[in-house]
Amino acid sequence: MRAEMESPNLCSPVHHLDGDSLAEIFFWVVRDEGSKLLVKYKNLMRITHVCRAWRAIALNLAELWGDVAFASGNPHVFETLLQRAGTAPIDLPFTIPASEAQLEYIARHSERFRSMHISRSVRWDPTSLAGKHMPYLESARLYAGPRYEGVRSELDPVVMPRLRDLYMSLFCVPFAAPNLRKLRITAATPFAPRTLVQMLNALPNLEHLRLRFCLPTSYVQDGEGVALINLPNITCIDLKDLCTPMSAFLEQLRIKDPACAVLLTLSRNFERPPSEVQRLARALQPYLSASFRDSILMSSLRESSISVYSSNSHGFGEYMVRDGAVVINSETAENPASLHTVLFEQFHTSQIRHLCAYHADFAAGATPDDWADLYRHPLLSDHLQTLKTYVGLTHPDASLDRATMLPLLLGEPIRRPELREMTLSGDACSYVLTVADGASNLSRWLKERIVSGHPLERLRLEGEIAYEDRSAMESLAEQEVWERIRDAVDVIDEWTVRTKGLSMDDYEQL
């Protein structure tokens, strides 16, 4: 063995990769999606210092040098990186040092950029883009300072044939981008009606639209109505503004697909008369009444919101949006139950089958009785099949008493004849597990449903309580009462999941 190791004739030959293979590896290393600009720059510099062969290959990869051209604000280094990039497209990330030389280069050579991301801290003139042709640009996130705020519709358009993602904050300049997929604009002043309609109608491939505080209050200009807004491929509309501008926008939009996701945020800085709330609800009617949206999530945690979505959605938040949810968020301290009542009139009577309700101290302008009245609406009663209630009481004066909890959790036993599953979460679970009155009321409610011919099939408990043994919690109420509860309904809880070593996905399938 030793002789074999010492014999040079028995050593395996060294295999060198060809130049094309090495180039592919270099691209993969430098363009790792998780790497920031300086990491990419350092990785590329390390490659050039391994050996002469690697250095020669790396120095010829102009595209990679274009990726890191703005990695240093040092004038000499910046000039060297530009020379190595040759005529390749350049990336401009948020993290640029923004030296004078770099700002001057941006203004003079905007046609070079594949991505242009300019942060709030960079002092630049966005109007310098007017009339420019940017053939390589694919994504742009542009912020402007107070000096350049507003919609500058008088300027010549920026031509960006490859652009797919555009975000302009505090300003907007005209642009031509027929392949744009995602547009986000935040402006300090509203668009003129005709300007906004013409801009959007020139984007036939637009899928995601987000507008903040830039919507006109009507679509009449110079005494004449303007054309309808036509977005044939839109999948998500995200608006934040006053009530009237959002209503006017939705009315002006030619609806192609009611399955489009709609996200509205009602700004806190306004008063909304009942007539405007009703107008907004009517404008949402084509989306709210889509039959596949069979679930409602109502929340009064930090701010009130209502989400209408499909029970086939695979999660919350962005997943609901991806699956076509309608979400209305309200930043005001008004009673959210009044808004929800108006929205409920836009649904089909038998549309909603699943309800989730999240409450925290009922501090969003509505009392428990307000919510109880809302729950009596036929939309949330007659055809409801599953109900999940979360209550989080954080106020020092909050208590797990009958007056606070029972109207929300139980209600009249026969009001929801099709209800087959109920989930009690947070303090809602604590109420029935640790308060004798809560357990007794739950037992009585279940019994009355059985007598009426509408027994509950499944009760889920999500207490989020630091008890290892559920029986220890039940003893805080009444164990014999819980024996009757388990006889009346199939009880599934998170403690069962722990003791059986199951995952939360398994819990959802139980």
C-alpha positions in Angstrom: 0.0 0.0 0.0 2.8 2.4 1.0 4.7 1.6 -2.2 1.6 2.3 -4.3 1.1 5.7 -2.6 4.8 6.7 -3.1 4.8 5.7 -6.8 4.2 8.7 -9.0 3.1 6.4 -11.8 0.1 5.3 -9.8 -1.3 8.8 -9.1 -4.6 9.7 -10.8 -4.2 12.4 -13.5 -5.5 15.9 -12.8 -8.5 16.8 -14.9 -8.9 20.4 -15.9 -12.3 21.8 -16.7 -12.7 23.6 -20.0 -13.2 27.3 -20.2 -16.9 27.1 -20.9 -17.6 24.9 -17.9 -15.5 27.2 -15.6 -17.4 30.2 -16.9 -20.8 28.6 -16.1 -19.5 27.9 -12.5 -18.3 31.5 -12.2 -21.8 32.8 -13.2 -23.4 30.4 -10.7 -21.2 31.5 -7.8 -21.4 35.3 -8.5 -25.1 35.4 -9.3 -26.3 33.4 -6.3 -29.7 35.0 -5.5 -29.0 35.1 -1.8 -25.9 37.1 -2.2 -25.7 40.9 -1.7 -23.7 43.2 -4.0 -20.5 43.3 -2.0 -20.6 39.5 -1.6 -20.9 39.1 -5.3 -18.1 41.6 -5.9 -15.7 39.8 -3.4 -16.5 36.4 -4.9 -15.7 37.6 -8.4 -12.4 39.2 -7.2 -11.4 36.0 -5.4 -11.9 34.1 -8.6 -9.5 36.4 -10.5 -6.8 35.6 -7.9 -6.9 31.8 -7.9 -4.6 31.3 -11.0 -3.8 32.9 -14.3 -6.2 30.7 -16.2 -9.1 31.5 -14.0 -8.2 35.2 -14.1 -8.2 35.3 -17.9 -11.6 33.6 -18.0 -13.1 35.8 -15.4 -11.9 39.1 -16.9 -13.6 38.2 -20.1 -17.0 37.7 -18.5 -18.3 41.3 -19.0 -21.8 40.5 -17.8 -20.5 39.6 -14.4 -18.6 42.8 -14.1 -21.7 44.7 -15.1 -23.4 43.0 -12.1 -20.9 44.5 -9.7 -20.0 47.7 -11.5 -21.5 49.9 -8.6 -19.9 47.9 -5.8 -17.4 50.7 -4.9 -17.7 54.4 -4.7 -13.9 54.8 -5.2 -13.5 56.6 -8.6 -10.6 54.5 -9.7 -12.2 51.2 -8.8 -15.5 52.3 -10.3 -13.8 53.2 -13.6 -11.9 49.9 -13.6 -15.2 47.9 -13.1 -16.9 49.9 -15.9 -14.0 49.0 -18.3 -14.3 45.3 -17.4 -18.0 45.5 -18.0 -17.4 46.7 -21.6 -20.8 47.2 -23.3 -22.7 44.7 -21.1 -25.8 45.7 -19.2 -25.3 47.1 -15.7 -27.1 46.5 -12.4 -27.7 49.4 -10.1 -28.7 48.0 -6.6 -30.0 49.9 -3.5 -26.7 49.6 -1.8 -24.7 51.9 -4.0 -22.5 54.4 -2.2 -23.8 57.1 -4.6 -20.6 59.0 -5.3 -20.6 62.0 -7.6 -19.0 59.9 -10.4 -21.7 57.3 -10.1 -24.6 59.8 -10.1 -23.1 61.5 -13.2 -22.9 58.1 -14.9 -26.5 57.3 -14.1 -27.7 60.5 -15.7 -25.5 60.2 -18.8 -25.8 56.4 -19.5 -29.2 55.3 -18.3 -29.4 53.1 -21.4 -26.8 50.7 -20.0 -28.9 49.5 -17.0 -30.6 46.1 -16.7 -31.8 47.0 -13.2 -32.0 50.4 -11.5 -32.7 50.6 -7.8 -32.2 54.0 -6.3 -33.0 54.4 -2.6 -34.4 57.4 -0.7 -30.9 58.4 0.5 -29.7 59.1 -3.0 -30.1 62.7 -4.2 -30.8 62.5 -7.9 -33.1 64.0 -10.4 -35.7 61.5 -11.7 -36.8 63.8 -14.5 -33.4 63.1 -16.1 -34.9 59.9 -17.4 -37.5 61.7 -19.5 -37.2 60.9 -23.2 -34.5 58.2 -22.6 -34.4 54.8 -24.2 -33.5 52.0 -21.8 -33.4 48.8 -23.9 -32.0 46.5 -21.2 -34.0 47.6 -18.2 -35.9 44.8 -16.6 -36.7 46.1 -13.1 -36.6 49.5 -11.4 -37.3 50.8 -7.9 -37.0 54.5 -7.8 -37.4 56.9 -4.9 -37.4 60.7 -5.3 -36.8 63.5 -2.8 -39.3 66.2 -1.9 -38.0 68.5 -4.6 -39.3 66.2 -7.3 -42.5 65.0 -5.8 -45.7 64.7 -7.9 -46.9 63.4 -11.3 -44.8 65.0 -14.1 -47.1 64.2 -17.0 -45.7 67.0 -19.2 -42.4 65.2 -19.7 -41.4 62.9 -22.6 -41.9 59.2 -21.8 -39.1 56.9 -20.8 -39.0 53.9 -23.2 -38.4 50.6 -21.5 -39.4 47.7 -23.8 -38.1 44.9 -21.5 -39.3 46.3 -18.2 -41.3 43.9 -16.1 -41.3 45.5 -12.6 -41.5 49.2 -11.9 -41.9 51.0 -8.6 -41.9 54.8 -8.3 -42.2 56.4 -4.9 -43.3 60.0 -4.4 -43.2 60.8 -8.1 -44.2 59.5 -11.5 -42.8 60.3 -15.0 -44.4 59.1 -18.2 -43.2 55.8 -19.5 -43.7 53.3 -22.3 -43.3 49.7 -21.1 -45.6 47.3 -23.1 -44.2 44.2 -21.3 -44.6 45.5 -17.7 -46.0 42.9 -15.3 -45.9 44.7 -12.0 -46.5 48.4 -11.4 -46.3 50.2 -8.0 -46.7 54.0 -7.6 -46.8 56.1 -4.5 -47.4 59.8 -5.3 -48.0 62.9 -3.2 -50.6 64.2 -5.7 -53.4 62.4 -7.7 -53.2 61.7 -11.4 -55.3 63.6 -13.8 -58.1 61.2 -14.8 -57.1 61.0 -18.5 -53.4 60.6 -17.6 -54.0 57.6 -15.4 -56.4 55.9 -17.8 -54.0 56.3 -20.7 -51.0 55.1 -18.7 -52.8 51.9 -17.5 -54.5 51.2 -20.9 -51.0 51.1 -22.4 -50.0 48.2 -20.2 -51.8 45.1 -21.8 -49.6 42.6 -19.9 -49.9 44.2 -16.4 -50.7 41.6 -13.7 -50.1 43.4 -10.4 -51.1 47.0 -9.8 -50.4 48.9 -6.5 -51.4 52.6 -6.2 -50.9 54.7 -3.1 -52.6 58.1 -2.6 -52.6 59.0 -6.3 -56.1 58.2 -7.4 -58.5 61.0 -8.8 -61.8 61.4 -7.1 -63.7 61.2 -10.4 -63.1 60.3 -14.1 -64.5 63.5 -15.6 -61.9 65.9 -17.1 -62.5 69.1 -18.9 -66.3 68.4 -18.6 -66.0 65.1 -20.4 -65.8 61.5 -19.1 -62.7 59.5 -20.0 -62.4 56.0 -21.3 -62.8 52.9 -19.1 -59.6 51.3 -17.6 -58.9 48.1 -19.4 -56.4 45.6 -17.8 -57.0 42.3 -19.6 -54.4 40.3 -17.7 -54.6 41.8 -14.2 -54.5 39.3 -11.3 -54.1 41.7 -8.3 -55.2 45.3 -7.6 -53.8 46.9 -4.4 -55.1 50.3 -3.5 -54.6 52.6 -0.5 -56.4 55.9 -0.5 -59.5 57.7 0.7 -62.8 56.0 0.2 -64.1 58.1 -2.7 -61.0 57.7 -5.0 -61.0 53.9 -4.5 -64.7 53.7 -5.3 -64.3 55.8 -8.5 -61.3 53.7 -9.6 -63.2 50.4 -9.2 -66.2 51.8 -11.1 -64.0 52.9 -13.9 -62.3 49.5 -14.3 -63.6 47.2 -17.0 -63.9 43.9 -15.2 -62.5 41.0 -17.1 -62.1 38.4 -14.4 -63.8 38.7 -11.0 -61.3 36.2 -9.7 -58.7 39.0 -9.6 -57.4 39.7 -6.1 -58.4 43.0 -4.6 -56.6 44.6 -1.6 -58.0 47.9 -0.3 -56.7 49.9 2.7 -58.9 52.7 3.9 -56.6 55.5 5.1 -57.0 56.8 8.6 -56.9 60.5 7.5 -60.5 60.9 6.3 -64.1 60.9 7.3 -66.3 58.5 5.3 -70.0 59.2 5.2 -72.3 56.2 5.0 -73.1 56.9 1.4 -69.4 56.5 0.3 -69.1 53.2 2.2 -72.2 51.9 0.4 -70.7 53.1 -2.9 -67.4 51.3 -2.2 -69.3 48.1 -1.3 -71.3 48.3 -4.6 -68.1 48.7 -6.6 -66.7 45.6 -4.9 -69.8 43.5 -5.6 -68.5 41.7 -8.7 -65.5 40.5 -6.7 -67.3 39.8 -3.4 -70.1 37.7 -5.0 -67.7 35.4 -7.0 -69.0 31.9 -5.9 -65.6 30.4 -5.4 -65.0 32.9 -2.5 -66.7 30.9 0.2 -64.8 32.0 3.3 -64.6 35.1 5.4 -61.9 36.1 7.9 -62.8 39.1 10.2 -60.1 40.6 12.4 -60.2 43.4 15.0 -56.7 42.9 16.4 -54.4 46.0 15.8 -56.6 47.3 12.9 -59.8 46.0 11.6 -59.9 44.0 8.4 -62.1 41.6 6.5 -60.9 39.0 3.9 -63.0 37.0 1.5 -61.3 34.1 -0.1 -61.6 30.5 -1.3 -61.5 27.6 1.2 -59.0 26.0 -1.2 -56.4 28.7 -0.4 -53.2 27.3 1.0 -52.5 29.7 3.8 -53.0 33.3 4.8 -51.5 36.7 3.9 -49.7 36.6 0.5 -51.0 33.1 -0.1 -54.6 34.3 0.1 -53.8 37.1 -2.3 -52.2 34.7 -4.7 -55.3 32.6 -4.7 -57.6 35.6 -5.4 -58.7 37.0 -2.1 -60.6 40.3 -1.5 -59.1 42.1 1.5 -60.4 45.4 3.0 -58.2 46.9 5.8 -59.4 49.9 7.8 -57.0 52.1 9.7 -59.7 54.2 11.4 -61.1 53.7 14.9 -64.7 53.5 13.6 -66.9 50.5 14.3 -65.8 47.9 11.7 -69.1 46.0 12.2 -70.9 48.8 10.3 -68.6 48.4 7.3 -68.9 44.6 7.4 -72.7 44.8 7.4 -72.7 46.9 4.2 -70.3 44.5 2.6 -72.4 41.5 3.5 -75.3 42.8 1.3 -73.1 42.2 -1.8 -72.8 38.4 -1.3 -75.2 35.7 -2.5 -77.2 34.4 0.5 -75.7 30.9 0.5 -72.2 31.9 -0.5 -70.2 31.8 2.7 -69.5 28.4 4.3 -66.5 29.1 6.5 -65.9 31.9 9.0 -62.7 32.9 11.0 -63.0 35.7 13.5 -60.1 37.2 15.4 -60.7 39.7 18.3 -58.5 41.5 20.8 -60.2 43.4 23.6 -62.8 44.6 21.1 -61.0 47.9 21.1 -61.5 48.6 17.4 -64.7 50.6 18.0 -67.1 47.7 18.4 -68.5 46.0 21.5 -69.1 42.2 21.9 -72.8 42.9 21.4 -72.0 44.6 18.0 -70.1 41.5 16.9 -72.8 39.3 18.2 -75.4 41.2 16.1 -73.1 40.9 13.1 -72.9 37.1 13.6 -76.7 36.9 13.4 -76.6 38.1 9.8 -78.0 35.3 7.6 -74.8 35.3 5.5 -72.9 34.1 8.6 -75.6 31.8 9.9 -77.8 29.9 7.5 -75.2 28.0 5.5 -72.1 28.2 7.6 -70.2 24.9 8.0 -67.1 25.8 9.9 -66.4 28.5 12.5 -63.1 29.5 14.1 -63.0 32.1 16.9 -59.9 33.6 18.3 -60.1 36.0 21.3 -57.0 37.6 22.8 -57.8 39.6 25.9 -54.8 41.8 26.7 -56.4 44.8 28.5 -56.0 44.7 32.3 -59.8 45.0 32.8 -60.7 42.2 30.4 -62.1 39.1 31.9 -63.2 35.6 30.8 -66.8 36.2 31.8 -70.1 35.3 30.2 -71.0 38.8 29.0 -67.7 39.2 27.1 -67.3 35.7 25.6 -70.6 33.8 25.2 -72.2 36.0 22.5 -69.2 35.5 20.3 -68.5 31.9 20.9 -71.8 30.2 21.0 -74.9 32.2 20.1 -78.3 30.5 19.6 -77.7 26.7 19.1 -80.1 26.5 16.1 -79.0 29.6 14.3 -76.4 27.7 12.2 -78.1 24.5 11.3 -75.3 23.4 8.9 -72.4 24.0 11.3 -70.4 20.9 11.6 -67.0 22.1 13.0 -66.0 24.8 15.5 -62.6 25.9 16.6 -62.0 27.9 19.8 -58.6 29.6 19.9 -56.6 31.7 22.4 -58.7 33.0 25.3 -61.8 31.6 23.6 -60.3 28.1 24.4 -59.3 29.2 27.9 -62.8 30.3 28.6 -64.3 26.8 28.1 -61.3 24.9 29.6 -60.6 26.9 32.7 -63.9 28.6 33.6 -66.6 26.4 35.0 -69.3 28.7 33.6 -67.7 28.4 30.2 -67.6 24.6 30.2 -71.2 24.4 31.4 -72.4 26.8 28.7 -70.6 24.9 26.0 -72.0 21.6 27.2 -75.5 23.1 27.2 -75.1 24.5 23.8 -73.9 21.2 22.3 -76.8 19.4 23.9 -79.4 21.8 22.5 -77.9 21.3 19.0 -78.3 17.6 19.4 -81.9 17.9 20.5 -82.6 20.2 17.5 -81.3 17.7 15.1 -78.1 19.6 14.2 -75.3 18.1 16.3 -71.8 19.5 16.0 -69.4 16.9 14.6 -66.0 18.3 15.7 -64.6 20.7 18.3 -61.0 21.9 17.9 -59.2 23.5 20.8 -56.2 25.8 20.3 -55.5 27.2 23.8 -51.8 28.3 23.4 -51.6 27.6 27.2 -48.5 26.3 29.0 -50.2 23.2 30.4 -48.7 19.8 29.5 -51.8 17.9 30.4 -55.2 19.0 29.1 -56.9 17.2 32.0 -55.2 19.6 34.4 -57.0 22.4 32.6 -60.3 20.7 32.5 -60.1 20.2 36.3 -60.0 24.0 36.6 -63.5 23.9 35.1 -65.5 20.7 35.8 -64.3 17.3 34.7 -67.7 15.8 34.7 -68.9 18.6 32.4 -66.0 17.8 30.1 -67.0 14.2 30.1 -70.4 15.2 28.8 -68.8 17.5 26.2 -66.6 14.6 24.9 -69.6 12.4 24.7 -71.4 15.0 22.6 -68.7 15.9 20.1 -65.4 14.7 18.8 -62.8 16.9 20.6 -59.4 17.4 18.9 -56.8 19.6 20.5 -53.1 20.6 20.3 -52.3 18.6 23.3 -53.4 15.4 21.5 -51.0 16.4 18.7 -48.1 16.7 21.1 -48.7 13.5 22.9 -49.0 11.5 19.7 -45.9 13.2 18.1 -47.9 14.6 15.2 -47.2 17.8 13.2 -49.6 20.7 13.0 -50.3 19.6 9.4 -51.5 16.4 10.9 -53.6 18.3 13.3 -55.4 20.1 10.4 -56.2 16.7 8.9 -57.6 15.1 12.0 
